[in-house]
């Protein structure tokens, strides 16, 4: 748990994560704080692209502070943004601002985001539209 002042959307420092307390799993602690801030921004009415950009900034800070912690931002065919963790967890931000946590799968029966059906557009890899009803996927906002 991160202690001390915790800024809200619009306040200075909202896009900057604090240091994790000693003795805690830094990546997990910082990601929880990033998710808390993502939820606050969601509740403040930020657009889905602003939400994705916020998590991207926070993700890069976690990667810098925690060697080995990784998440890759990807685009989906429906315009959703997804962040795929190195061990398979997935954060999805849908164009209608719904936010889901799930897993990476081989196909739509396995994961919120999945490999089958990838396309390439202008040199970019585009994942198929996320599947919020995939097993183990839950809506967080």
VENDA-V214910 format. One record per residue. N is the residue number from 0. SS is DSSP state (A for helix, B for strand, O for the rest). NEAR is the number of other ideal C-beta (glycine too) atoms within 12 Angstrom. Layout:
BEGIN
n: [N | N]
ss: [SS | SS]
near: [NEAR | NEAR]
END
This chain:
BEGIN
n: [0 | 1 | 2 | 3 | 4 | 5 | 6 | 7 | 8 | 9 | 10 | 11 | 12 | 13 | 14 | 15 | 16 | 17 | 18 | 19 | 20 | 21 | 22 | 23 | 24 | 25 | 26 | 27 | 28 | 29 | 30 | 31 | 32 | 33 | 34 | 35 | 36 | 37 | 38 | 39 | 40 | 41 | 42 | 43 | 44 | 45 | 46 | 47 | 48 | 49 | 50 | 51 | 52 | 53 | 54 | 55 | 56 | 57 | 58 | 59 | 60 | 61 | 62 | 63 | 64 | 65 | 66 | 67 | 68 | 69 | 70 | 71 | 72 | 73 | 74 | 75 | 76 | 77 | 78 | 79 | 80 | 81 | 82 | 83 | 84 | 85 | 86 | 87 | 88 | 89 | 90 | 91 | 92 | 93 | 94 | 95 | 96 | 97 | 98 | 99 | 100 | 101 | 102 | 103 | 104 | 105 | 106 | 107 | 108 | 109 | 110 | 111 | 112 | 113 | 114 | 115 | 116 | 117 | 118 | 119 | 120 | 121 | 122 | 123 | 124 | 125 | 126 | 127 | 128 | 129 | 130 | 131 | 132 | 133 | 134 | 135 | 136 | 137 | 138 | 139 | 140]
ss: [O | O | O | O | O | O | O | O | O | O | O | O | O | O | O | O | O | O | O | O | O | O | O | O | O | A | A | A | A | A | A | A | A | A | A | A | A | A | A | A | A | A | A | O | O | O | O | A | A | A | A | A | A | A | A | A | A | A | A | A | A | A | A | A | A | O | O | O | O | O | B | B | B | B | B | B | O | O | O | O | B | B | B | B | B | O | O | O | B | B | B | B | B | O | O | O | O | O | B | B | B | B | B | B | B | O | O | O | O | O | O | O | B | B | O | O | O | O | B | B | B | O | O | B | B | B | B | O | O | O | O | O | O | O | O | O | O | B | B | O | O]
near: [16 | 24 | 13 | 13 | 12 | 20 | 21 | 18 | 23 | 16 | 15 | 10 | 16 | 26 | 27 | 23 | 35 | 27 | 19 | 26 | 17 | 10 | 8 | 20 | 18 | 26 | 29 | 22 | 26 | 33 | 34 | 26 | 35 | 39 | 32 | 28 | 36 | 40 | 26 | 25 | 34 | 28 | 17 | 21 | 14 | 27 | 19 | 28 | 20 | 23 | 38 | 33 | 21 | 37 | 41 | 27 | 24 | 36 | 36 | 24 | 28 | 36 | 26 | 19 | 26 | 26 | 11 | 15 | 28 | 21 | 35 | 25 | 31 | 32 | 31 | 35 | 23 | 22 | 22 | 35 | 38 | 44 | 45 | 32 | 32 | 19 | 16 | 24 | 30 | 40 | 43 | 48 | 44 | 32 | 21 | 19 | 28 | 24 | 36 | 34 | 35 | 34 | 29 | 34 | 27 | 17 | 19 | 24 | 16 | 22 | 34 | 43 | 48 | 32 | 22 | 17 | 21 | 19 | 18 | 12 | 12 | 8 | 7 | 14 | 21 | 23 | 37 | 28 | 24 | 41 | 33 | 29 | 17 | 28 | 17 | 20 | 31 | 20 | 22 | 26 | 27]
END
